[in-house]
């Protein structure tokens, strides 16, 4: 019985270390900020803009109209939802502002900009 418990605890530690690494599979070159602190929002959605302009909601790639519909549906379900926006630093400011406008038009006002901490 003891060896099985040891194996189970080792697997638990491996999954605890590996799980946070699998949450963000998009490769983005995020801007860095000394004021970057993690958010404690209990419920959030991850929205990302890749350097080529593709929009991602979680792990799903969407076009602009589909993204607007999904955000509107999520906003109706939970108006206190936070949007964590990850935009590559090469993405044009106009596109980021357009996405923020879609989020605000859907009724969500909590928007967090995800950055990398400086080295």
C-alpha positions in Angstrom: 0.0 0.0 0.0 2.8 2.4 0.8 4.5 2.2 -2.6 1.2 3.1 -4.3 0.8 6.1 -2.1 4.3 7.2 -3.0 3.6 6.9 -6.7 0.3 8.8 -6.3 2.1 11.7 -4.5 4.8 11.8 -7.2 2.1 12.0 -9.9 0.3 14.7 -8.0 3.4 16.8 -7.8 4.1 16.3 -11.6 0.6 17.4 -12.5 0.8 20.4 -10.1 3.9 21.6 -11.9 2.8 20.8 -15.4 -0.8 22.2 -15.3 0.1 25.9 -15.3 2.5 25.4 -18.2 -0.3 24.1 -20.4 -2.7 27.0 -19.9 -1.2 29.3 -22.5 -0.3 27.5 -25.7 -0.1 30.6 -27.8 3.3 32.0 -28.5 3.0 35.8 -27.9 5.7 38.4 -27.4 4.0 40.3 -24.6 5.1 43.7 -23.6 6.8 43.9 -20.2 5.8 46.1 -17.3 7.3 46.6 -13.9 3.7 47.2 -12.5 2.5 43.8 -13.8 0.8 41.8 -11.0 -1.3 38.7 -11.3 -5.1 39.2 -11.1 -7.1 37.5 -8.4 -10.3 37.4 -10.6 -12.2 34.3 -9.8 -13.9 34.1 -13.2 -12.3 35.3 -16.3 -12.0 34.6 -20.0 -8.6 34.7 -21.9 -8.7 36.7 -25.1 -5.5 36.8 -27.2 -4.5 38.6 -30.4 -1.6 36.9 -32.3 1.0 38.9 -34.4 -0.9 37.9 -37.6 -4.1 39.4 -36.2 -5.9 36.2 -35.4 -8.3 36.3 -32.4 -8.4 33.6 -29.8 -10.9 33.1 -27.1 -9.3 30.5 -24.7 -7.9 27.9 -27.1 -10.4 28.5 -29.8 -9.6 30.7 -32.9 -12.6 32.8 -34.0 -13.3 35.5 -36.6 -14.5 38.9 -35.6 -18.3 38.3 -35.8 -18.1 35.0 -34.0 -16.0 36.5 -31.3 -18.4 39.4 -30.8 -21.3 36.9 -30.4 -19.4 34.7 -28.0 -18.4 37.6 -25.8 -22.0 38.9 -25.8 -23.3 35.5 -24.7 -20.7 35.3 -22.0 -21.5 38.8 -20.8 -25.2 38.0 -20.6 -24.4 34.9 -18.5 -22.0 36.7 -16.1 -21.8 40.5 -16.3 -19.0 40.5 -13.6 -16.7 38.4 -15.9 -13.2 39.7 -16.3 -11.5 39.7 -19.8 -7.8 39.0 -19.7 -6.4 40.5 -22.9 -3.1 39.2 -24.3 -1.9 41.1 -27.3 1.5 40.6 -29.0 3.5 43.8 -28.9 3.6 43.9 -32.7 -0.2 44.1 -33.0 -1.4 47.5 -34.1 -3.0 49.6 -31.3 -6.1 50.1 -33.5 -6.9 46.4 -33.5 -6.4 46.2 -29.7 -8.7 49.2 -29.3 -11.3 47.6 -31.6 -11.3 44.4 -29.5 -11.7 46.5 -26.3 -14.7 48.3 -27.9 -16.3 44.9 -28.7 -15.8 43.8 -25.1 -17.3 47.0 -23.7 -20.2 46.9 -26.2 -21.0 43.4 -24.9 -21.4 44.9 -21.4 -18.1 43.7 -19.8 -16.1 46.5 -18.1 -13.4 44.5 -16.3 -10.5 44.2 -18.8 -7.0 43.2 -17.7 -3.9 43.6 -19.9 -1.6 40.6 -19.5 2.1 41.5 -19.7 5.4 39.8 -18.9 7.4 40.9 -15.9 10.7 42.5 -16.8 13.8 40.4 -16.3 
